[in-house]
Every structure is written in structure tokens, then in C-alpha cells.
Amino acid sequence: MQEENYESTEFMNKSVEDLFLGIQETYSEAQQRALEENKSFQKTDFLRMDKLGVYRLRVLPLAPNKDGSIDRKSYEYPVYQMLLELEKPSTGNKASFMYVTVPRATEAGYSVDLIDIYRKAAVKAANERGDEKLAEKIGGGSFGGGLKFNYGHAMYVFDLNERAKGLQLLTLSHAQFKDLDDKRFKLWQKKLTKNPNYPCPISSVYNAYPVEIEKRKNGSKTEYITGIDNESDNDALSINELNSLMAAPRITDITYRYSRYHFEATIEFLAQCDAKYEMRLMESDEMKEAIETLRSELPKEDTSSFSFDKRTKDAKDNATNAISLDELYARYDSLQDKGLGDKTEEGQELRSLIRSYIEQEKLDIRVTRSTTNIELLDTIEAALQNSPTKEEEPEKEKEETPPGEPEDREPAGERNRRRR
């Protein structure tokens, strides 16, 4: 090892004491280092509205960078994600699935996205063989079995009924977000007539009002009614809460984390689409080139890999091996809007998802031929209503939940309700 030359000009005019004093860490430097280091150890908690009732939320502003700048002045980030349903290899007659949520790769900073390229090619191929119905299905949203990315909005919130739990990530569909944002602007305009400098009424540091989202039943439908409780006192964030927000992972680091695991899961998913649609697009030069382009752009240090074996660490870290009840209801409503019953191919796909959900939640519910999909969904919801509270449940590792129902176009059933 080469020795330091303490007789050089650099060190001649400095005492040992000066050397140590010159590298002492200041309080602000120590605080910033602690914030940065803590980010890698924090596990994100996702807010799930899995029971009927009113959820009172404190929406949080986006945290600034350490230099005081901010990438986006808002309280939310738009997210494009898709929940991949992957059929696991099986020698029996009963199909089983696993689920992986992947972000759009181009939103994560890569030059191409495999699903977008495949979707465009598949729609073209279906039209060329005269199957307009298949082309429409593939080009549509994932709730109808298509390959269009779900569009939502992610934000950090406090659950005011359980504030001590800390930050939670909530994702609203685009329709739900627009409903909340419209109410925000109406209230904000009223506040501005009295105070031209009034800050955002739902996400400002000291002058925010609680947001209320009521989950309720309306016949066979589940509704989400959004409101802002401007009759309550303003909610001010404490210094500790602001520090927690600064230390938390940035929303985009969570929602747009695209790894080699996601890359390989997407290839498997599209290969299964090839088989389902009776196409051979994965063998095309276009798809091969896109795959190699994305493969070359992935970080070399990313050694994760996709496997159907849930016991692997990569599957544990990356797979969203859960589907929410809200998504099942959303898929059911989408089928009803299209006039597709339980006996159709899409209805049977939903039934398979319902079976997987029952197994996932370890519910004591029997699926019989005479039970309809909506009866099963209502039975599941009733069982969850009577399940132990989260405080009574045994401690278990929380997994990421898929985003709320996305909407680029409101189906007929959405006009009369708001679903998370």
C-alpha cells in the first residue's frame, strides 16, 4: 500500500488537529446522511380499503429534494402499471396463477416497453385476420383482458383513524383522482376569494382538510364516494412527520421500479399471450430486437430473475402475489357493462381469479357451480367484514398491492359510482 506523504505541500501547513477538524460532520450533514441511509431500509405500506366504511385520510405533499428543489409541485404522481396474470406450469386440470405488477418500462427511463410494442403488433395481426373483436379486446384495458396499461395516481397519505401507522401509499384510478381533484379546485377557489395566498386545501403543510372516501354497497355495486371535510379544523404536519416524509422512498422509486425480474416476467407473460391469441409475435424481428434492446439497458448489477417458484427471494421482493377485491369487482362490472355473463370465456377467467383470491386470503368459502360470480364476491366481502381487525391478526410481511382501478375511459357503470 502506498504511504501518504505527510511532508508534501498539502500537509505541511496543517496540524493533525486541523486535519480532523476539517472533516468533522455537521449536524445538517449528519441529518441528511441519516435520511438517505434510512430510505433503503423502509418498507412501503400500501393502503387497502378492504372493508366498508368511511376512510379519513390526510393527503401529503410531495417531498422536496435535499437542495430545496422539487421535481413536481403536487401531491401525486401519475402511474402506468399492469397486473400480469401468469398461469403457472401444472400437470393437473386445475389452473393456478401468480400475479406480478410491472410498470411501463419507458416511464422507468428505458427506451422501449415490450408490452406496448406487443399490443400494437397484436392488434394489427388480429385486424389482418379479420378478428375485430379480438383486436378490440387486446387494445383495451387489462380489466377486459387487454394489454393497455392501467392509468392511476399515487400519493402518500396518513390514515387519520390509524395515524400512528405512519405513511401509506394510496393509488387512485384516474376517474377517482379527477373526482377528488375537481372537489379540491372548487374548495380552493372559495378559499382564494378570502385569501389570495391560500395553499392547497388537501395537501398543504399546515392548512389541509381531511379527505373522506366512503366505501359502501349500492345493490350489487360497490361505490366509492369522495369528499373533503372542510368543516373540520385544519390538519398541520409535525416536524417528525415532515422528517418521515423526507426520509421515505420517493413515489416514483416505488411505482417505477423496473428490474430484470419484471423484464423476464413480462417475456413469460407475452409468450402466454402468444399462445392464447394463437399468434407468433414473440418470434418476430420487431419483438426480438425490442427484447435485446431492453435487456442491454438493464443494469448489469441487477441479478434478479423471474421464477414461478414463490420461495425465491426475487419472487418475494418483486411479485405482487396478491389481487385486491376491488379489482375483482371492477372486472365483474366491466363484464356486466359489456353484457358478458359468467359462462363466457371472460366470466370464467374472472371465476378463476375469484378462486385464487379465496385461496390467497385463506377464506372458508366453497365455490359451487350454482354460485354466481357476484354472489361469490359478496360472500367474500361479507367474510372480510367479519374477519379480525389488523391489530388482532398475527404479524405477517406485507406485500405490495396493485393500484386502484385505472380509467382512461369511463364505462357505463362508472358514471354512477366511484371505485377505488
C-alpha positions as CSV (number, residue, x, y, z in Angstrom):
1,M,0.0,0.0,0.0
2,Q,1.4,3.4,-1.0
3,E,2.1,5.6,2.1
4,E,0.7,9.1,2.4
5,N,3.4,11.8,2.0
6,Y,2.8,14.0,5.0
7,E,5.8,16.2,4.1
8,S,4.1,17.3,0.9
9,T,2.9,20.9,0.5
10,E,-0.7,19.8,1.0
11,F,0.0,18.7,4.6
12,M,2.9,20.9,5.7
13,N,0.8,23.8,6.8
14,K,-1.8,21.7,8.6
15,S,-1.6,20.1,12.0
16,V,-3.1,16.8,12.8
17,E,-5.8,18.6,14.7
18,D,-6.6,20.8,11.7
19,L,-7.0,17.6,9.6
20,F,-9.5,16.1,11.9
21,L,-11.4,19.4,12.4
22,G,-11.7,19.9,8.7
23,I,-13.6,16.6,8.2
24,Q,-16.0,16.9,11.1
25,E,-19.6,16.2,10.1
26,T,-22.0,19.0,10.7
27,Y,-25.5,18.4,12.2
28,S,-27.2,19.1,8.8
29,E,-24.8,16.7,7.0
30,A,-25.5,14.0,9.6
31,Q,-29.2,14.5,9.4
32,Q,-29.2,14.4,5.6
33,R,-27.0,11.2,5.6
34,A,-29.3,9.5,8.1
35,L,-32.3,10.4,5.8
36,E,-30.6,8.9,2.8
37,E,-29.5,5.8,4.5
38,N,-32.9,5.2,6.1
39,K,-34.6,5.2,2.7
40,S,-33.1,1.8,1.8
41,F,-34.4,0.2,5.0
42,Q,-38.0,1.4,4.8
43,K,-40.7,-0.9,3.6
44,T,-43.7,0.8,1.9
45,D,-47.1,0.2,3.5
46,F,-49.9,0.2,1.0
47,L,-53.4,1.5,2.0
48,R,-56.1,-1.0,1.2
49,M,-59.7,-0.1,1.5
50,D,-60.8,-3.7,2.0
51,K,-63.8,-3.0,4.3
52,L,-67.0,-0.9,4.0
53,G,-67.0,2.4,5.9
54,V,-65.5,5.9,5.8
55,Y,-61.7,6.3,5.4
56,R,-60.5,9.6,6.7
57,L,-57.2,10.5,5.0
58,R,-54.6,13.2,5.3
59,V,-53.1,13.7,1.9
60,L,-49.4,14.6,2.0
61,P,-47.4,16.9,-0.3
62,L,-44.6,15.6,-2.4
63,A,-41.3,15.9,-0.6
64,P,-38.6,18.3,-1.9
65,N,-35.1,17.3,-2.8
66,K,-32.3,17.9,-0.3
67,D,-31.4,21.2,-2.0
68,G,-34.9,22.5,-1.6
69,S,-35.9,21.9,-5.3
70,I,-38.8,19.7,-6.3
71,D,-39.3,17.6,-9.4
72,R,-43.1,18.0,-9.3
73,K,-45.2,20.5,-7.4
74,S,-48.2,18.4,-6.5
75,Y,-49.4,15.7,-4.1
76,E,-49.4,12.8,-6.6
77,Y,-47.6,11.1,-9.4
78,P,-49.3,9.6,-12.4
79,V,-48.5,5.8,-12.7
80,Y,-48.8,3.4,-15.6
81,Q,-48.8,-0.2,-14.4
82,M,-50.2,-3.6,-15.3
83,L,-51.0,-6.6,-13.2
84,L,-49.7,-9.6,-15.1
85,E,-51.7,-12.8,-14.7
86,L,-49.3,-15.7,-15.2
87,E,-50.5,-19.2,-15.4
88,K,-48.1,-21.5,-13.5
89,P,-47.0,-24.8,-15.0
90,S,-49.3,-27.5,-13.8
91,T,-49.8,-31.2,-14.5
92,G,-53.3,-31.2,-13.1
93,N,-56.6,-30.0,-14.6
94,K,-56.9,-27.0,-12.2
95,A,-55.1,-23.9,-13.4
96,S,-53.2,-21.8,-10.9
97,F,-51.8,-18.3,-11.3
98,M,-49.4,-15.9,-9.9
99,Y,-49.5,-12.1,-10.3
100,V,-46.8,-9.6,-10.9
101,T,-47.3,-5.8,-11.2
102,V,-45.0,-4.2,-13.7
103,P,-44.6,-0.5,-14.6
104,R,-44.3,0.8,-18.1
105,A,-40.6,0.5,-18.8
106,T,-40.5,3.8,-20.7
107,E,-41.8,5.6,-17.6
108,A,-38.9,4.0,-15.7
109,G,-36.4,5.6,-18.0
110,Y,-35.9,2.8,-20.6
111,S,-36.2,3.4,-24.4
112,V,-38.7,0.7,-25.1
113,D,-41.6,-1.1,-23.5
114,L,-42.3,-4.7,-24.5
115,I,-46.0,-4.7,-23.7
116,D,-46.7,-1.5,-25.7
117,I,-44.9,-2.9,-28.7
118,Y,-46.5,-6.3,-28.5
119,R,-50.0,-4.7,-28.0
120,K,-49.7,-2.7,-31.2
121,A,-48.5,-5.7,-33.2
122,A,-51.2,-8.0,-31.8
123,V,-54.0,-5.5,-32.6
124,K,-52.6,-5.2,-36.2
125,A,-52.3,-9.0,-36.5
126,A,-55.9,-9.6,-35.3
127,N,-57.3,-7.0,-37.7
128,E,-55.4,-8.5,-40.6
129,R,-57.0,-11.9,-40.0
130,G,-60.4,-10.2,-39.7
131,D,-60.9,-10.8,-36.0
132,E,-62.1,-7.3,-35.0
133,K,-63.4,-8.5,-31.6
134,L,-60.0,-9.8,-30.6
135,A,-58.3,-6.7,-31.8
136,E,-60.7,-4.6,-29.7
137,K,-60.1,-6.8,-26.7
138,I,-56.3,-6.7,-26.9
139,G,-56.2,-3.0,-27.5
140,G,-58.4,-2.3,-24.4
141,G,-57.8,-2.1,-20.7
142,S,-56.5,-5.1,-18.7
143,F,-59.8,-5.4,-16.8
144,G,-61.3,-6.5,-20.1
145,G,-58.4,-8.9,-20.8
146,G,-56.5,-6.3,-22.9
147,L,-52.9,-5.0,-22.9
148,K,-53.5,-1.3,-22.2
149,F,-51.6,-0.1,-19.2
150,N,-53.7,1.0,-16.2
151,Y,-53.5,4.7,-15.5
152,G,-53.7,5.8,-11.9
153,H,-52.3,8.4,-9.5
154,A,-50.2,7.5,-6.4
155,M,-49.9,9.6,-3.3
156,Y,-48.7,9.3,0.3
157,V,-51.4,9.6,3.0
158,F,-52.0,9.2,6.7
159,D,-55.0,7.1,7.7
160,L,-56.4,9.5,10.3
161,N,-58.0,6.6,12.1
162,E,-54.6,5.0,12.5
163,R,-52.2,7.9,12.1
164,A,-49.6,6.1,14.3
165,K,-49.1,3.6,11.5
166,G,-47.3,6.3,9.5
167,L,-47.1,6.9,5.8
168,Q,-49.1,4.7,3.4
169,L,-49.2,4.7,-0.3
170,L,-52.6,5.1,-1.9
171,T,-53.2,4.7,-5.7
172,L,-56.5,6.1,-7.1
173,S,-57.8,5.4,-10.6
174,H,-57.8,8.3,-13.0
175,A,-61.6,8.7,-12.6
176,Q,-61.3,8.7,-8.8
177,F,-58.4,11.2,-8.9
178,K,-60.4,13.5,-11.2
179,D,-63.3,13.4,-8.8
180,L,-61.1,14.3,-5.8
181,D,-59.2,17.0,-7.8
182,D,-62.4,18.6,-9.0
183,K,-63.6,18.9,-5.4
184,R,-60.2,20.2,-4.4
185,F,-60.3,23.0,-7.0
186,K,-63.9,24.0,-6.1
187,L,-62.9,24.4,-2.4
188,W,-59.7,26.1,-3.3
189,Q,-61.4,28.7,-5.4
190,K,-63.7,29.6,-2.4
191,K,-60.7,29.9,-0.1
192,L,-58.9,32.1,-2.6
193,T,-61.7,34.7,-2.6
194,K,-60.9,35.4,1.0
195,N,-57.1,34.8,1.0
196,P,-55.3,35.1,-2.4
197,N,-52.4,33.1,-1.0
198,Y,-54.3,30.2,0.4
199,P,-52.4,26.9,-0.2
200,C,-53.7,23.6,-1.4
201,P,-56.6,22.7,0.8
202,I,-55.9,18.9,1.0
203,S,-52.1,18.7,0.9
204,S,-50.5,21.8,2.3
205,V,-48.3,21.5,5.4
206,Y,-50.4,23.5,7.8
207,N,-53.8,24.1,6.3
208,A,-55.1,20.8,4.9
209,Y,-58.5,19.4,5.4
210,P,-59.2,15.6,5.7
211,V,-60.2,13.7,2.6
212,E,-63.0,11.3,3.2
213,I,-63.6,8.2,1.0
214,E,-66.7,6.2,1.8
215,K,-66.9,2.6,0.6
216,R,-70.5,1.5,0.5
217,K,-72.8,-1.0,-1.2
218,N,-75.5,0.1,-3.6
219,G,-77.3,-3.1,-4.5
220,S,-74.7,-5.4,-6.1
221,K,-72.4,-2.4,-6.8
222,T,-69.6,-1.1,-4.6
223,E,-69.4,2.7,-4.6
224,Y,-66.6,5.0,-3.5
225,I,-67.8,8.5,-2.6
226,T,-65.1,11.1,-2.2
227,G,-65.4,14.3,-0.2
228,I,-63.4,17.0,1.6
229,D,-64.3,17.7,5.2
230,N,-63.8,21.4,5.3
231,E,-65.9,21.7,8.5
232,S,-63.1,20.1,10.5
233,D,-60.1,22.0,11.8
234,N,-57.0,22.3,9.6
235,D,-54.6,19.4,10.0
236,A,-50.9,20.5,10.5
237,L,-48.0,18.2,9.9
238,S,-45.5,17.9,12.8
239,I,-41.7,18.2,12.3
240,N,-41.4,14.4,12.9
241,E,-44.0,13.7,10.2
242,L,-42.2,16.0,7.8
243,N,-38.9,14.3,8.6
244,S,-40.6,10.9,7.9
245,L,-41.8,12.2,4.6
246,M,-38.4,13.4,3.6
247,A,-36.9,10.0,4.6
248,A,-39.5,8.0,2.8
249,P,-38.7,6.5,-0.6
250,R,-39.8,8.7,-3.5
251,I,-43.1,7.6,-5.0
252,T,-41.5,7.1,-8.4
253,D,-38.9,4.9,-6.9
254,I,-41.7,2.5,-5.8
255,T,-44.1,2.7,-8.7
256,Y,-41.5,2.8,-11.5
257,R,-39.0,0.2,-10.1
258,Y,-38.3,-2.0,-13.2
259,S,-35.9,-4.8,-12.6
260,R,-34.7,-7.8,-14.6
261,Y,-37.3,-9.8,-12.7
262,H,-40.1,-7.7,-14.2
263,F,-38.4,-8.0,-17.7
264,E,-38.3,-11.8,-17.5
265,A,-41.9,-11.9,-16.1
266,T,-43.1,-9.8,-19.0
267,I,-41.5,-12.1,-21.6
268,E,-43.2,-15.1,-20.0
269,F,-46.5,-13.2,-19.9
270,L,-46.3,-12.2,-23.6
271,A,-45.3,-15.8,-24.5
272,Q,-48.5,-16.9,-22.9
273,C,-50.4,-14.2,-24.8
274,D,-49.0,-15.6,-28.0
275,A,-50.4,-19.0,-27.1
276,K,-53.8,-17.5,-26.0
277,Y,-54.2,-15.3,-29.1
278,E,-52.7,-18.0,-31.4
279,M,-50.0,-15.7,-32.7
280,R,-46.3,-16.0,-33.0
281,L,-45.3,-12.4,-32.4
282,M,-42.6,-13.2,-29.9
283,E,-40.7,-14.8,-32.9
284,S,-40.9,-11.6,-34.9
285,D,-37.8,-9.5,-35.6
286,E,-39.5,-6.5,-34.0
287,M,-40.1,-8.2,-30.7
288,K,-36.6,-9.9,-30.7
289,E,-35.0,-6.5,-31.3
290,A,-37.1,-4.8,-28.6
291,I,-36.2,-7.6,-26.1
292,E,-32.5,-7.3,-26.8
293,T,-32.6,-3.5,-26.6
294,L,-34.2,-3.6,-23.2
295,R,-32.0,-6.4,-21.9
296,S,-28.9,-4.4,-22.8
297,E,-30.2,-1.3,-21.0
298,L,-30.9,-3.1,-17.7
299,P,-28.2,-2.5,-15.0
300,K,-25.5,-5.2,-15.1
301,E,-25.6,-5.4,-11.3
302,D,-29.3,-6.4,-11.4
303,T,-29.1,-10.1,-10.8
304,S,-32.8,-10.7,-10.1
305,S,-34.6,-13.3,-12.1
306,F,-38.2,-14.4,-12.6
307,S,-39.3,-17.8,-11.4
308,F,-42.7,-19.5,-10.8
309,D,-41.2,-20.7,-7.5
310,K,-42.6,-18.3,-4.9
311,R,-40.0,-19.3,-2.5
312,T,-37.2,-17.5,-4.3
313,K,-36.1,-14.2,-2.9
314,D,-36.7,-12.3,-6.2
315,A,-40.3,-13.5,-6.3
316,K,-40.7,-12.4,-2.7
317,D,-39.2,-9.0,-3.4
318,N,-40.8,-8.3,-6.7
319,A,-44.0,-10.3,-7.2
320,T,-47.3,-8.7,-6.2
321,N,-48.7,-12.1,-5.4
322,A,-52.0,-10.6,-4.5
323,I,-55.0,-9.2,-6.2
324,S,-57.5,-6.9,-4.5
325,L,-61.2,-7.4,-4.0
326,D,-61.7,-4.0,-5.6
327,E,-60.1,-5.3,-8.8
328,L,-62.3,-8.3,-8.8
329,Y,-65.4,-6.1,-8.5
330,A,-64.1,-3.8,-11.2
331,R,-63.6,-6.8,-13.6
332,Y,-67.1,-8.0,-12.8
333,D,-68.6,-4.6,-13.5
334,S,-66.6,-4.3,-16.7
335,L,-68.0,-7.6,-17.9
336,Q,-71.6,-6.5,-17.0
337,D,-71.1,-3.3,-19.0
338,K,-70.2,-5.4,-22.0
339,G,-73.0,-7.9,-21.5
340,L,-70.7,-10.8,-20.8
341,G,-72.1,-13.3,-18.3
342,D,-70.5,-15.9,-16.0
343,K,-70.5,-18.6,-18.7
344,T,-68.4,-16.6,-21.2
345,E,-64.7,-17.1,-21.5
346,E,-64.1,-13.7,-19.7
347,G,-66.6,-14.8,-17.0
348,Q,-64.7,-18.0,-16.4
349,E,-61.4,-16.1,-16.3
350,L,-62.9,-13.9,-13.5
351,R,-64.1,-17.0,-11.7
352,S,-60.5,-18.4,-11.8
353,L,-59.3,-15.1,-10.3
354,I,-62.0,-15.4,-7.6
355,R,-60.8,-18.9,-6.7
356,S,-57.2,-17.6,-6.4
357,Y,-58.3,-14.7,-4.2
358,I,-60.2,-17.1,-1.8
359,E,-57.0,-19.2,-1.6
360,Q,-54.9,-16.1,-1.2
361,E,-56.9,-14.7,1.7
362,K,-57.4,-18.2,3.2
363,L,-61.2,-17.8,3.3
364,D,-63.5,-20.6,4.2
365,I,-65.7,-20.2,1.1
366,R,-66.9,-23.0,-1.1
367,V,-67.2,-22.4,-4.8
368,T,-70.0,-24.4,-6.3
369,R,-71.4,-24.5,-9.9
370,S,-74.6,-22.9,-8.8
371,T,-72.9,-19.9,-7.2
372,T,-72.6,-16.9,-9.4
373,N,-69.6,-14.6,-9.6
374,I,-71.3,-11.7,-7.9
375,E,-72.6,-14.0,-5.1
376,L,-69.0,-15.2,-4.5
377,L,-67.8,-11.6,-4.5
378,D,-70.4,-10.5,-2.0
379,T,-69.7,-13.6,0.2
380,I,-66.0,-12.7,0.1
381,E,-66.8,-9.1,1.2
382,A,-69.0,-10.3,4.0
383,A,-66.3,-12.7,5.2
384,L,-63.8,-9.9,5.2
385,Q,-66.2,-7.7,7.2
386,N,-66.3,-10.3,9.9
387,S,-62.6,-11.0,9.8
388,P,-60.3,-9.9,12.7
389,T,-59.0,-6.4,12.7
390,K,-55.5,-5.8,11.6
391,E,-54.5,-5.3,15.2
392,E,-55.8,-8.8,16.0
393,E,-54.2,-10.5,13.0
394,P,-50.8,-12.2,13.5
395,E,-47.8,-10.2,12.3
396,K,-47.0,-11.0,8.7
397,E,-45.0,-9.5,6.0
398,K,-47.0,-7.0,3.9
399,E,-46.8,-7.3,0.1
400,E,-47.4,-4.6,-2.5
401,T,-51.0,-4.3,-3.6
402,P,-51.9,-3.5,-7.1
403,P,-53.0,0.0,-7.9
404,G,-56.7,1.1,-7.8
405,E,-58.8,0.6,-10.9
406,P,-57.4,2.7,-13.7
407,E,-59.6,4.6,-16.2
408,D,-58.8,6.2,-19.5
409,R,-62.5,5.9,-20.5
410,E,-65.3,5.6,-18.0
411,P,-67.5,2.5,-18.7
412,A,-71.2,3.0,-18.4
413,G,-71.2,1.6,-14.9
414,E,-68.6,4.1,-13.7
415,R,-70.8,7.1,-14.3
416,N,-72.9,6.3,-11.2
417,R,-70.1,5.4,-8.9
418,R,-66.5,5.9,-7.9
419,R,-64.4,2.8,-7.2
420,R,-61.0,2.7,-5.7
